[in-house]
Amino acid sequence: MTAFLTLIIVLFIAVAIWQMVKIFDLAQVGDKDDTQVATNKDNNINGYLMFGFLIFIYAITIVSFWYLGDLPLIGNSASEHGPEIDSLMIITMIVIFVTQTFTQFLLHYFSFKYRGEVGKKALFYADNNTLEAVWTFIPVIVLSGLILYGLFTWSDIMNVDESDDPLVIELYAQQFNWKARYGGEDNALGLANVRLIDIDRANILGLDESDPYAQDDVIVTELHLPVGREILFKMRSQDVLHSAYMPHFRAQMNCVPGMITQFGFTPSVTTAEMRENPDIQEKVANINALRLEKKDEIEAKGQELMYQFDYLLLCNKICGKSHYNMQMKIIVETQEEYDAWMKEQKTFKNSLPDSGDNVEGVPSKENESIKSENEAAKEEVVIQKK
């Protein structure tokens, strides 16, 4: 509300200033000295202002890069293809920066050099084939190079060879949470369809209970990945368009209702190793300093006061009112730690009501929260039907 009132006040002040300027202009109508024709003095002032604005553009660009560019993130990729994405990003930004610096200088310099002078007429300049060729072919060559570089990089990332036996994981998006499904011992995901979802039977992802490949599937609410092993994500959405975004792995792919999309990468840095990264430690320290300022408010909500770095799976599409909170923790660990964690999980066949009360693949301490989510989802469906 304070921000809104401030905006209204600023708007009123701007309107008042505008009205005062109009009144001043009207008061000068009868002034014989006011010919409304720019003099050399006026033209010189505008010419120098162009140079001033050029300096402002350069200054704001440098400040934005330095303070707001988050450049340290560039070096904190945690997947094998991450450095390729970072290199593409850096090269693109260099090309844009150099081009912007050069073209803006020419624009403002010529505005100053050819500013108006009393008694001087502008020269009509029809065309110049050489100049036309230069500013046509140079952008074509540069942009073609960037596009081809990006295309080859994208192709290398997206062409996952399934004969290499990557770990297959399904990411299931729904308003407003994520579920992950592992292929189990056979590393093959069972058939699933949103029409097969049965909350009462804890079949929360719509797995085909008759499919033998689905029996050993494991459903979890916390994603664990073994470092150094290629991962192939299959992505589904239950309701609206979502986007699976894992920033530190330089991975993003839309989750589209009615179809399966995929993205693959190989994690290269464990969670424990990333927590030791100086850039990450600095960011965590800054976050915790801010949280300490709001200590009472955070503790009143029952949240942990001190933040600890974790990889996250986020939704990068505005999918509804709780979009901001749609995230899942990702833990990258050694193969041994991953195997030990997987042994603790329940398979789909053992999660059904005839096999126990626990929700598939989720440690017992998390079952109650998932059951609450499922009950809320069921109530929402009933309300919508009414």
C-alpha positions in Angstrom: 0.0 0.0 0.0 2.9 2.4 0.8 4.4 1.7 -2.6 1.1 2.4 -4.3 0.6 5.7 -2.4 4.1 6.7 -3.3 3.5 6.0 -6.9 0.3 8.1 -6.9 2.1 11.0 -5.2 4.9 10.9 -7.8 2.3 10.8 -10.6 0.5 13.9 -9.2 3.8 15.8 -8.9 4.6 14.9 -12.5 1.2 16.1 -13.7 1.6 19.3 -11.7 5.0 20.0 -13.2 3.6 19.4 -16.7 0.7 21.8 -16.1 3.1 24.4 -14.8 5.3 24.1 -18.0 2.2 24.5 -20.1 1.3 27.6 -18.2 4.8 29.0 -18.6 4.7 28.3 -22.4 1.4 30.1 -22.7 2.7 33.1 -20.8 5.6 33.4 -23.3 3.3 33.5 -26.4 3.3 37.3 -26.6 7.1 37.6 -26.1 8.6 39.0 -29.3 12.0 37.5 -28.5 10.5 34.0 -28.5 10.6 33.0 -32.2 10.2 29.2 -31.5 13.2 28.7 -33.8 16.3 27.0 -32.5 19.4 29.1 -32.3 23.0 28.0 -32.4 23.1 28.1 -28.6 20.1 25.8 -28.5 21.7 23.4 -31.0 25.0 23.4 -29.1 23.2 22.6 -25.8 21.4 19.7 -27.4 24.6 18.4 -29.0 26.4 18.4 -25.6 23.4 16.8 -23.9 23.7 13.9 -26.4 27.3 13.3 -25.3 26.1 13.5 -21.7 23.4 10.9 -22.3 26.0 8.7 -24.0 28.1 8.8 -20.9 25.0 7.9 -18.8 24.3 4.9 -21.1 27.9 3.6 -20.7 27.8 4.2 -16.9 24.5 2.5 -16.3 25.5 -0.5 -18.5 28.7 -1.0 -16.5 26.9 -0.6 -13.1 24.2 -3.1 -14.2 26.8 -5.7 -15.1 28.8 -5.1 -12.0 26.1 -5.0 -9.4 23.1 -6.7 -11.0 24.6 -9.1 -13.5 25.2 -11.9 -11.0 28.3 -12.8 -13.0 29.7 -15.2 -10.3 26.8 -17.5 -11.2 28.4 -18.0 -14.6 31.2 -20.1 -12.9 29.0 -22.1 -10.7 27.5 -24.6 -13.1 27.0 -28.1 -11.8 26.5 -30.1 -15.0 29.0 -31.3 -17.6 27.3 -29.2 -20.3 27.1 -26.1 -18.0 30.4 -24.6 -19.2 29.2 -24.7 -22.8 26.1 -22.8 -21.9 28.2 -20.3 -19.9 30.6 -19.8 -22.8 27.7 -19.2 -25.2 26.2 -16.7 -22.8 29.5 -14.8 -22.3 30.3 -14.7 -26.0 26.7 -13.4 -26.7 27.1 -10.7 -24.0 30.5 -9.6 -25.4 29.1 -9.3 -28.9 26.1 -7.3 -27.6 28.2 -5.1 -25.4 30.7 -4.3 -28.2 28.0 -3.6 -30.7 26.0 -1.4 -28.3 29.1 0.5 -27.4 30.1 1.2 -31.0 26.7 1.9 -32.4 25.6 4.2 -29.5 28.9 6.2 -29.9 28.3 6.7 -33.6 24.6 7.7 -33.0 25.5 10.3 -30.4 28.7 11.5 -32.1 26.9 12.2 -35.4 24.0 13.8 -33.6 26.6 16.2 -32.1 28.7 16.7 -35.3 25.8 17.4 -37.6 23.8 19.5 -35.1 21.8 22.4 -36.6 23.5 25.7 -37.5 21.7 28.8 -38.5 21.9 29.3 -42.2 23.2 25.8 -42.9 21.0 23.4 -45.0 21.1 19.6 -44.5 22.6 17.6 -47.3 20.3 15.1 -49.0 22.1 11.8 -49.2 20.3 9.2 -51.3 22.2 6.0 -50.7 25.5 4.3 -50.5 25.8 0.7 -51.7 29.0 0.1 -49.8 27.5 1.2 -46.5 24.4 -0.8 -47.1 26.5 -3.9 -47.7 28.6 -3.4 -44.6 25.7 -2.9 -42.2 23.8 -5.8 -43.8 26.5 -8.5 -44.1 28.3 -7.9 -40.7 25.1 -8.5 -38.6 24.2 -11.5 -40.8 27.6 -13.1 -40.3 27.7 -12.4 -36.6 24.2 -13.5 -35.9 24.6 -16.6 -38.1 27.8 -17.5 -36.1 25.9 -17.1 -32.8 22.9 -19.1 -34.0 25.0 -22.0 -35.4 27.1 -22.1 -32.2 23.9 -22.2 -30.1 22.3 -24.8 -32.4 25.3 -27.1 -32.1 25.5 -26.6 -28.4 21.8 -27.3 -28.0 22.1 -30.4 -30.2 24.9 -31.8 -28.2 22.9 -31.3 -25.0 19.6 -32.6 -26.2 20.7 -35.7 -28.2 20.9 -38.2 -25.3 22.0 -41.6 -26.4 19.7 -44.0 -24.5 21.9 -46.9 -25.4 24.4 -45.5 -22.8 21.9 -46.5 -20.1 21.3 -43.1 -18.6 19.3 -43.0 -15.3 15.7 -42.4 -16.3 13.7 -40.1 -14.0 10.2 -38.6 -14.6 9.5 -35.1 -13.3 5.8 -34.8 -12.7 4.4 -31.2 -12.4 1.1 -30.2 -10.9 -0.3 -27.1 -9.2 1.7 -26.5 -7.1 4.3 -29.2 -6.4 6.7 -31.6 -8.1 6.9 -35.4 -7.8 9.8 -37.5 -9.2 9.5 -41.1 -10.4 12.5 -43.4 -10.8 12.4 -46.4 -13.1 13.5 -48.8 -10.4 15.8 -51.8 -10.8 14.9 -52.2 -14.5 15.5 -48.4 -15.1 12.3 -48.3 -17.2 9.3 -46.1 -16.3 6.0 -47.9 -16.3 3.1 -46.6 -18.4 1.1 -43.7 -16.9 -1.9 -41.6 -17.7 -3.5 -38.7 -15.9 -6.9 -40.5 -16.2 -5.5 -43.3 -14.1 -4.9 -41.1 -11.1 -6.6 -42.6 -8.1 -6.0 -40.7 -4.8 -7.8 -43.4 -2.7 -5.4 -46.0 -3.9 -2.4 -43.7 -3.5 -1.8 -43.8 -7.3 -1.0 -40.1 -7.4 0.7 -40.1 -10.8 -1.7 -42.3 -12.7 0.5 -45.3 -13.1 -0.9 -48.3 -15.0 -1.1 -50.9 -12.2 -1.2 -53.7 -14.7 2.1 -52.7 -16.3 5.0 -54.9 -15.1 7.5 -52.0 -15.7 5.5 -49.8 -13.2 5.7 -52.2 -10.3 9.3 -51.3 -9.2 8.9 -47.6 -10.0 9.8 -45.3 -7.1 7.9 -42.0 -6.4 9.5 -39.3 -4.2 9.2 -35.7 -3.3 13.0 -35.1 -3.0 15.2 -35.6 -6.0 18.5 -37.5 -5.5 21.0 -37.7 -8.4 24.3 -39.6 -8.5 27.2 -37.4 -9.5 28.9 -38.3 -12.8 26.1 -40.3 -14.2 24.0 -39.2 -17.1 20.4 -38.4 -16.3 17.5 -38.4 -18.7 14.4 -36.6 -17.4 11.0 -37.4 -18.8 8.6 -34.6 -18.0 4.8 -34.6 -17.6 2.2 -32.0 -16.4 -1.1 -32.9 -14.8 -2.9 -29.6 -15.3 -1.3 -26.5 -16.9 1.9 -25.5 -18.6 4.8 -25.7 -16.2 8.6 -25.4 -16.8 11.2 -27.5 -15.1 14.0 -25.1 -14.3 17.3 -26.2 -12.6 19.5 -23.1 -12.8 22.8 -24.6 -11.5 22.5 -27.5 -14.0 21.7 -25.0 -16.8 18.6 -27.1 -17.6 15.1 -25.9 -18.5 12.3 -27.6 -20.3 8.5 -27.0 -20.5 6.2 -29.6 -19.0 3.2 -29.7 -21.3 -0.2 -31.4 -20.5 -0.9 -34.4 -22.7 2.7 -34.9 -23.9 6.1 -36.0 -22.6 9.1 -33.7 -23.0 12.7 -34.6 -22.0 16.0 -33.1 -21.1 19.3 -34.8 -20.2 22.5 -33.8 -18.3 25.2 -35.2 -16.2 25.7 -33.7 -12.7 29.3 -32.8 -12.0 29.3 -31.2 -8.6 27.8 -32.7 -5.4 25.7 -30.7 -3.1 28.4 -30.9 -0.4 31.1 -29.7 -2.9 29.0 -26.8 -4.0 28.4 -25.7 -0.4 32.2 -25.3 -0.2 32.3 -22.9 -3.2 33.4 -19.4 -2.1 30.8 -17.7 -4.3 28.0 -19.8 -2.9 29.3 -19.3 0.7 29.2 -15.5 0.1 25.7 -15.6 -1.2 24.5 -17.8 1.7 26.1 -15.4 4.2 24.3 -12.5 2.6 21.0 -14.3 2.7 21.5 -15.3 6.4 22.4 -11.7 7.2 19.0 -10.6 5.8 17.2 -13.4 7.6 18.7 -12.4 10.9 17.2 -8.9 10.4 13.7 -10.6 10.2 14.5 -13.2 12.9 11.2 -12.7 14.8 9.1 -12.9 11.7 10.7 -16.0 10.5 10.6 -17.9 13.8 6.9 -16.9 14.2 6.2 -18.8 11.0 8.0 -21.9 12.3 10.7 -21.7 9.6 14.4 -22.5 10.1 16.3 -19.3 10.7 19.5 -20.1 8.9 19.6 -20.9 5.2 21.7 -23.6 3.8 22.4 -24.0 0.1 20.6 -26.7 -1.9 20.0 -27.3 -5.6 16.4 -26.7 -6.5 14.0 -27.7 -9.1 11.8 -24.6 -9.8 8.8 -23.8 -12.0 9.7 -21.1 -14.5 6.2 -20.6 -15.9 3.6 -18.5 -14.0 1.2 -21.4 -13.4 -1.1 -20.0 -10.7 -1.3 -18.2 -7.4 1.2 -20.5 -5.6 3.7 -20.6 -8.5 6.3 -18.9 -6.4 6.4 -21.8 -4.0 6.6 -24.6 -6.5 10.0 -26.1 -5.9 11.7 -29.4 -5.1 15.0 -30.0 -3.3 17.7 -31.7 -5.4 20.6 -33.6 -3.7 23.6 -34.5 -5.8 25.6 -37.2 -4.1 28.0 -40.1 -4.7 26.8 -43.3 -6.3 27.2 -45.1 -3.0 25.1 -42.5 -1.1 22.5 -42.6 -3.9 22.3 -46.4 -3.8 21.9 -46.4 0.0 19.1 -43.8 -0.3 17.3 -45.7 -3.0 17.2 -48.9 -0.9 15.2 -47.0 1.7 12.5 -46.1 -0.8 9.3 -48.1 -1.4 8.3 -49.3 -4.8 5.0 -48.5 -6.4 3.6 -52.0 -5.9 4.4 -51.8 -2.2 2.8 -48.4 -1.8 -0.8 -49.4 -2.8 -3.3 -49.8 0.1 -3.2 -53.6 -0.1 0.5 -53.3 0.6 0.5 -50.7 3.4 -0.6 -47.2 4.2 2.6 -45.4 3.1 2.6 -43.3 0.0 4.8 -44.8 -2.8 8.5 -44.2 -2.5 8.4 -41.6 0.3 10.1 -42.0 3.7 7.6 -42.3 6.5 8.3 -38.9 8.0 7.0 -37.3 4.7 3.9 -39.5 4.3 1.6 -37.3 6.4 2.4 -34.1 4.4 1.8 -36.0 1.1 -1.4 -37.4 2.3 -2.6 -33.9 3.3 -1.7 -32.7 -0.2 -3.7 -35.6 -1.7 -6.7 -34.9 0.5 -6.6 -31.2 -0.5 -6.4 -32.1 -4.2 -9.4 -34.5 -3.8 -11.4 -31.7 -2.0 -10.5 -29.3 -4.8 -11.8 -31.8 -7.4 -15.0 -32.3 -5.5 -15.5 -28.5 -5.3 -14.9 -28.1 -9.1 -17.4 -30.8 -9.9 -20.0 -29.0 -7.8 
